[in-house]
Amino acid sequence: MASVCFYFQVHQPYRLRRYSVFDTDPHYFDDLKNAEICRKVAHKCYLPAGRLMQRLIREHAGRFRIAYSITGVALEQFEAYVPEVIQVFKELADSGSVEFLAETYHHSIACLYSETEFREQVEMHRQRIKTLFGQDPTTFRNTELIYSDRVAQMAQRMGYDTILAEGADHVLGDRSPNHVYRPAGMMAGRLLLKNHRLSDDIAFRFSNRSSPRWPVTPEKFAGWVGQIDGHGECCNLFMDYETFGEHQWAETGIFDFLEKLPRELMNAGHQFVTPAELSKFEPSGGELAVEHPTSWADTERDLSAWIGNAMQSNALHELYKLEPSLKSHADADLLRDWRRLQSSDHFYYMCTKYFSDGDVHKYFSPYESPYDSYINFMNVVDNIQTRLNSQA
């Protein structure tokens, strides 16, 4: 029977306020909007979903097991605006059935631009998780599930041998995401791949009445997982935590589905495992080489959501160009602001894709257009440069 691995991503960026070219105020972030969104999502998702997870763990005597990756910037906002969310996560940590993963503190794509900054952010995040939840993460999940052989090597140099990634069809070919793989060149490592079809049945298609698989019921879903038996040892269900109550509203029945799903799967003979537990499985899928980075975003499952056009490339180049001077001369506040600008969301808003992927980008963006996002962001970067010059 395939073991089921549930992993949830928890993230909220620091959204920028409207910042004109004439603005000189070094306060870049929209505190009111960030607080409003954080509280709204907490009451729609984080609190009810967390309490449901607690109940499921108790009802199933710890056999229901899950994992979270919570960004440092999300944790900061929870502490500031909804500290009860932190308390729920602490109680989940105390249950013994929850694993907390490592990732970049600021939800950045620093792995593509600066290994030094990447390492510093992952270490910042590790320390934060250890302080808050008493766990020293052993599994690594990169921002947006961005993965390549190079990312695996960087993670291994930091002591992480188990890594999560997207089960991208163009990489797998005729192979299945339902095996444990070994990263290329890592004799002891484990690579756990997202089953994007089954994950997206919950995260994206659950309330889509035009989907041929609608309605998605616990009984049907358990049957789909059962089809893996004999063709793989795991079913990795990776998704945004906001799926529950925010992207899929409570009125869709998503919480009822989640409440009943563990029993259906267990009755069918499946067990729940965390990524760390799954990493103890032998890599039955063999070695998997990923030369070009993959991610879990958009239909391409590549990096085009963040570096697909000239605006994004220019914004990222100008931002990371500041790193040497910032780390030599800047004070802690300026360095903090620069790091908050690294969150992948800022570049996601600049994406100019069309059709269904474009609609998803528009849904998350607070701007009227990708061009407005770029101009606003670059105005802030320009002020960062001005502050840095004055300090240097």
C-alpha positions as CSV (number, residue, x, y, z in Angstrom):
1,M,0.0,0.0,0.0
2,A,1.3,3.5,-0.9
3,S,2.2,5.7,2.1
4,V,0.6,9.1,2.1
5,C,2.8,12.2,2.7
6,F,0.9,15.4,3.3
7,Y,3.0,18.6,3.2
8,F,1.6,22.2,3.5
9,Q,3.3,25.4,2.6
10,V,2.4,28.4,4.8
11,H,3.5,31.9,3.5
12,Q,2.5,35.5,3.6
13,P,4.7,38.1,2.0
14,Y,5.3,41.7,3.2
15,R,3.3,43.5,0.5
16,L,4.6,46.9,-0.6
17,R,2.7,50.1,-0.2
18,R,2.3,52.4,-3.3
19,Y,5.7,54.0,-3.6
20,S,6.3,56.8,-6.1
21,V,9.5,57.9,-7.7
22,F,9.3,61.1,-5.5
23,D,8.8,59.1,-2.3
24,T,11.7,59.2,0.2
25,D,10.0,57.5,3.3
26,P,12.0,54.4,4.1
27,H,8.9,52.6,5.3
28,Y,8.1,50.5,2.2
29,F,5.5,48.0,3.4
30,D,1.8,48.3,3.7
31,D,1.3,47.4,7.4
32,L,-2.5,47.9,7.4
33,K,-3.0,45.7,4.3
34,N,-0.6,43.0,5.5
35,A,-2.3,42.9,8.9
36,E,-5.8,42.8,7.3
37,I,-4.9,39.9,5.0
38,C,-3.0,38.0,7.7
39,R,-6.0,38.2,10.1
40,K,-8.5,37.3,7.3
41,V,-6.6,34.3,6.2
42,A,-6.0,33.2,9.8
43,H,-9.7,33.1,10.5
44,K,-10.6,31.5,7.2
45,C,-7.7,29.0,7.1
46,Y,-4.9,28.9,9.6
47,L,-7.0,28.6,12.8
48,P,-9.8,26.3,11.6
49,A,-7.5,24.1,9.6
50,G,-5.0,23.9,12.4
51,R,-7.6,22.9,15.0
52,L,-9.0,20.3,12.6
53,M,-5.5,18.9,12.2
54,Q,-5.2,18.7,16.0
55,R,-8.5,16.9,16.2
56,L,-7.5,14.4,13.4
57,I,-4.2,13.6,15.1
58,R,-6.1,12.9,18.4
59,E,-8.9,10.9,16.8
60,H,-6.4,8.7,14.9
61,A,-4.0,8.3,17.9
62,G,-1.1,10.0,16.1
63,R,-1.4,7.9,13.0
64,F,-2.4,11.0,11.0
65,R,0.9,12.6,10.3
66,I,1.6,15.8,8.3
67,A,4.4,18.3,7.6
68,Y,4.6,22.1,7.3
69,S,7.0,24.6,5.8
70,I,6.3,28.0,7.3
71,T,8.3,31.0,6.0
72,G,10.0,33.3,8.4
73,V,8.2,36.3,7.1
74,A,4.9,34.5,7.8
75,L,5.9,33.7,11.3
76,E,6.8,37.3,11.9
77,Q,3.4,38.5,10.8
78,F,1.6,35.8,12.9
79,E,3.5,37.0,16.0
80,A,2.6,40.6,15.2
81,Y,-1.1,40.2,14.1
82,V,-2.5,36.8,15.1
83,P,-0.3,35.2,17.8
84,E,-3.0,32.5,18.4
85,V,-1.8,31.0,15.0
86,I,1.7,30.5,16.5
87,Q,0.1,28.8,19.5
88,V,-1.8,26.3,17.3
89,F,1.4,25.4,15.5
90,K,3.2,24.9,18.8
91,E,0.5,22.6,19.9
92,L,0.8,20.7,16.6
93,A,4.5,20.4,17.2
94,D,3.9,19.0,20.6
95,S,1.7,16.3,19.2
96,G,4.6,14.3,17.8
97,S,2.8,13.8,14.5
98,V,4.0,16.9,12.7
99,E,7.3,17.7,11.0
100,F,8.5,21.2,10.3
101,L,10.7,21.6,7.2
102,A,13.5,24.0,6.4
103,E,13.4,26.6,3.6
104,T,14.5,30.2,2.9
105,Y,13.4,32.6,5.6
106,H,12.2,35.2,3.2
107,H,10.7,32.8,0.6
108,S,13.3,34.0,-1.8
109,I,14.8,32.6,-5.0
110,A,18.3,33.4,-3.7
111,C,19.5,29.9,-4.8
112,L,19.5,31.3,-8.4
113,Y,21.6,34.4,-7.6
114,S,23.6,34.0,-4.4
115,E,24.6,30.8,-2.6
116,T,25.8,32.9,0.3
117,E,22.5,34.7,0.8
118,F,20.7,31.4,0.2
119,R,22.7,29.7,3.0
120,E,22.2,32.6,5.4
121,Q,18.4,32.6,4.9
122,V,18.1,28.8,5.3
123,E,20.1,29.0,8.5
124,M,18.0,31.9,9.8
125,H,14.9,29.8,9.1
126,R,16.3,26.7,10.8
127,Q,17.1,28.7,14.0
128,R,13.6,30.3,14.0
129,I,11.9,26.9,13.7
130,K,14.1,25.4,16.4
131,T,13.3,28.3,18.7
132,L,9.6,28.4,18.2
133,F,8.7,24.7,17.8
134,G,11.6,22.8,19.3
135,Q,12.5,21.0,16.1
136,D,15.8,21.1,14.1
137,P,14.6,20.5,10.5
138,T,16.2,17.7,8.6
139,T,14.1,17.9,5.4
140,F,14.6,20.8,2.9
141,R,11.9,22.4,0.8
142,N,13.1,25.2,-1.5
143,T,10.9,28.3,-2.3
144,E,8.2,27.4,-4.8
145,L,9.6,23.8,-4.8
146,I,12.4,25.1,-7.1
147,Y,14.8,22.2,-7.6
148,S,17.7,21.2,-9.7
149,D,20.9,19.1,-9.2
150,R,22.7,22.3,-8.1
151,V,20.0,23.1,-5.5
152,A,20.4,19.5,-4.2
153,Q,24.1,20.0,-3.9
154,M,23.7,23.3,-2.0
155,A,21.2,21.8,0.4
156,Q,23.4,18.8,1.0
157,R,26.4,21.1,1.8
158,M,24.1,22.5,4.6
159,G,23.3,19.0,5.9
160,Y,20.0,18.3,4.2
161,D,19.9,15.0,2.5
162,T,16.1,14.8,2.0
163,I,14.6,17.3,-0.4
164,L,11.1,18.0,-1.8
165,A,10.5,18.8,-5.5
166,E,7.8,18.9,-8.1
167,G,7.1,15.7,-10.0
168,A,7.4,17.5,-13.3
169,D,6.3,15.4,-16.3
170,H,8.9,16.8,-18.6
171,V,11.6,15.5,-16.2
172,L,10.1,12.2,-15.3
173,G,9.1,11.1,-18.7
174,D,7.6,7.7,-18.3
175,R,8.6,7.4,-14.7
176,S,6.3,7.9,-11.7
177,P,6.4,10.6,-9.0
178,N,5.2,7.8,-6.6
179,H,8.7,6.5,-5.9
180,V,11.5,7.7,-3.7
181,Y,14.4,8.9,-5.8
182,R,18.0,9.6,-5.2
183,P,19.3,13.1,-6.3
184,A,21.9,12.9,-9.0
185,G,25.3,12.6,-7.4
186,M,24.1,12.1,-3.9
187,M,24.7,8.5,-2.7
188,A,22.7,8.9,0.6
189,G,20.2,11.5,-0.4
190,R,16.4,11.2,-0.9
191,L,14.3,13.1,-3.4
192,L,10.5,13.2,-2.7
193,L,8.3,14.3,-5.6
194,K,4.9,15.9,-5.6
195,N,2.1,14.0,-7.2
196,H,0.7,17.0,-9.0
197,R,-2.4,15.4,-10.4
198,L,-3.7,14.2,-7.0
199,S,-2.5,17.3,-5.2
200,D,-4.2,19.6,-7.7
201,D,-7.4,17.6,-7.4
202,I,-7.6,19.1,-3.9
203,A,-5.8,22.4,-4.3
204,F,-7.2,23.6,-7.6
205,R,-10.0,21.4,-8.9
206,F,-11.9,20.6,-5.7
207,S,-14.7,23.1,-6.4
208,N,-14.4,23.1,-10.2
209,R,-17.7,21.7,-11.4
210,S,-16.4,21.6,-15.0
211,S,-13.7,19.2,-14.0
212,P,-14.4,15.6,-15.2
213,R,-13.3,14.4,-11.7
214,W,-15.8,16.6,-9.8
215,P,-17.1,16.0,-7.2
216,V,-13.9,15.1,-5.3
217,T,-15.1,13.0,-2.4
218,P,-13.0,11.2,0.3
219,E,-14.2,7.8,-1.1
220,K,-13.2,8.7,-4.7
221,F,-9.9,10.2,-3.6
222,A,-9.0,7.1,-1.6
223,G,-9.7,5.0,-4.7
224,W,-7.4,7.2,-6.8
225,V,-4.6,6.8,-4.2
226,G,-5.3,3.0,-4.2
227,Q,-4.5,2.9,-7.9
228,I,-0.8,3.6,-7.0
229,D,-0.6,0.2,-5.2
230,G,1.9,-2.0,-7.0
231,H,3.2,1.0,-9.0
232,G,4.9,3.0,-6.2
233,E,5.4,3.2,-2.5
234,C,4.3,6.8,-1.8
235,C,1.7,9.4,-2.7
236,N,3.1,12.9,-2.0
237,L,0.4,15.5,-1.6
238,F,2.0,18.9,-1.5
239,M,0.0,22.1,-1.5
240,D,-0.5,25.5,-0.1
241,Y,-2.1,25.4,3.4
242,E,-4.4,28.2,2.2
243,T,-6.2,25.6,0.1
244,F,-8.3,24.9,3.2
245,G,-10.7,27.8,3.7
246,E,-9.0,30.5,1.6
247,H,-8.5,29.2,-2.0
248,Q,-11.3,26.6,-1.5
249,W,-13.8,28.3,0.8
250,A,-15.4,26.4,3.6
251,E,-18.7,26.5,1.7
252,T,-17.2,24.2,-0.9
253,G,-17.0,21.4,1.7
254,I,-13.2,21.3,1.8
255,F,-13.1,21.0,5.6
256,D,-15.6,18.1,5.6
257,F,-13.5,16.4,2.9
258,L,-10.3,16.8,4.9
259,E,-12.0,15.6,8.1
260,K,-13.2,12.3,6.4
261,L,-10.2,11.6,4.2
262,P,-7.8,10.1,6.7
263,R,-10.2,7.5,7.8
264,E,-11.0,6.5,4.2
265,L,-7.3,6.1,3.4
266,M,-6.5,4.2,6.6
267,N,-9.5,1.9,6.1
268,A,-8.1,1.1,2.7
269,G,-4.7,0.2,4.3
270,H,-2.7,3.3,3.6
271,Q,-0.5,4.9,6.3
272,F,0.4,8.5,6.8
273,V,4.1,9.4,6.9
274,T,6.1,12.6,7.2
275,P,8.9,13.5,4.7
276,A,11.6,12.5,7.3
277,E,9.9,9.1,7.7
278,L,9.6,8.6,4.0
279,S,13.3,9.4,3.6
280,K,14.0,6.1,5.3
281,F,12.5,4.2,2.3
282,E,14.9,2.8,-0.2
283,P,15.1,4.9,-3.5
284,S,13.2,2.5,-5.6
285,G,13.0,5.0,-8.4
286,G,16.7,5.2,-8.8
287,E,18.7,8.3,-9.5
288,L,16.9,11.4,-11.0
289,A,18.9,14.1,-12.7
290,V,17.4,17.5,-13.0
291,E,19.7,19.8,-14.9
292,H,17.3,22.7,-15.5
293,P,15.4,24.0,-12.5
294,T,11.8,22.9,-12.0
295,S,9.1,24.4,-9.7
296,W,5.5,23.8,-8.8
297,A,4.2,26.9,-10.5
298,D,2.1,27.2,-13.7
299,T,1.7,24.7,-16.4
300,E,5.4,24.8,-17.4
301,R,6.6,23.8,-13.9
302,D,9.7,25.9,-14.5
303,L,11.1,29.3,-13.4
304,S,9.0,31.4,-15.9
305,A,6.6,32.6,-13.2
306,W,9.5,34.7,-11.7
307,I,12.1,35.2,-14.4
308,G,10.0,34.9,-17.6
309,N,10.3,38.5,-18.8
310,A,12.7,41.4,-19.0
311,M,11.1,43.3,-16.1
312,Q,11.5,40.4,-13.7
313,S,15.1,39.7,-14.8
314,N,16.0,43.4,-14.4
315,A,14.3,43.7,-11.0
316,L,16.1,40.6,-9.7
317,H,19.5,41.7,-11.1
318,E,19.3,45.2,-9.6
319,L,18.2,43.7,-6.2
320,Y,20.9,41.2,-5.9
321,K,23.5,43.6,-7.2
322,L,23.2,45.4,-3.9
323,E,24.3,42.4,-1.8
324,P,28.0,43.0,-1.4
325,S,27.6,46.7,-0.4
326,L,24.6,45.9,1.9
327,K,26.5,43.3,3.8
328,S,29.6,45.5,4.1
329,H,28.0,48.8,5.1
330,A,24.3,48.6,5.8
331,D,22.6,48.5,9.2
332,A,20.2,45.8,10.3
333,D,17.1,47.7,9.3
334,L,18.3,48.2,5.7
335,L,19.4,44.6,5.4
336,R,16.0,43.5,6.7
337,D,14.1,45.6,4.1
338,W,16.4,44.3,1.3
339,R,15.6,40.7,2.3
340,R,11.9,41.3,2.5
341,L,12.1,42.5,-1.1
342,Q,13.5,39.1,-2.1
343,S,10.2,37.3,-1.5
344,S,9.3,35.5,-4.8
345,D,5.8,37.1,-4.7
346,H,7.1,40.5,-5.8
347,F,8.4,39.0,-9.1
348,Y,5.3,36.7,-9.5
349,Y,3.2,39.9,-9.7
350,M,5.4,41.1,-12.6
351,C,4.5,38.0,-14.7
352,T,2.9,38.8,-18.1
353,K,1.5,35.4,-19.0
354,Y,-1.9,34.9,-20.4
355,F,-4.7,32.4,-20.3
356,S,-5.2,30.2,-17.2
357,D,-1.7,30.9,-15.7
358,G,-2.2,34.6,-16.2
359,D,-5.5,34.5,-14.4
360,V,-3.8,32.8,-11.4
361,H,-1.1,35.5,-11.3
362,K,-3.8,38.3,-11.4
363,Y,-5.7,36.6,-8.6
364,F,-2.8,37.0,-6.2
365,S,-1.5,40.4,-7.4
366,P,-2.5,43.6,-5.6
367,Y,-1.6,45.6,-8.6
368,E,-3.6,46.6,-11.7
369,S,-0.9,45.3,-14.0
370,P,2.5,43.6,-14.0
371,Y,4.0,46.9,-15.2
372,D,2.6,48.8,-12.1
373,S,4.2,46.1,-9.9
374,Y,7.6,46.5,-11.6
375,I,7.6,50.3,-11.4
376,N,6.5,50.3,-7.7
377,F,9.2,47.7,-6.9
378,M,12.0,49.5,-8.7
379,N,11.1,52.8,-6.9
380,V,11.7,51.0,-3.6
381,V,14.9,49.5,-4.9
382,D,16.1,52.9,-5.9
383,N,15.4,54.2,-2.4
384,I,17.3,51.2,-0.9
385,Q,20.3,52.3,-3.1
386,T,20.0,55.9,-1.9
387,R,20.0,54.8,1.8
388,L,22.9,52.5,1.2
389,N,24.9,55.2,-0.4
390,S,24.3,57.5,2.5
391,Q,25.5,54.8,4.9
392,A,28.5,53.8,2.9
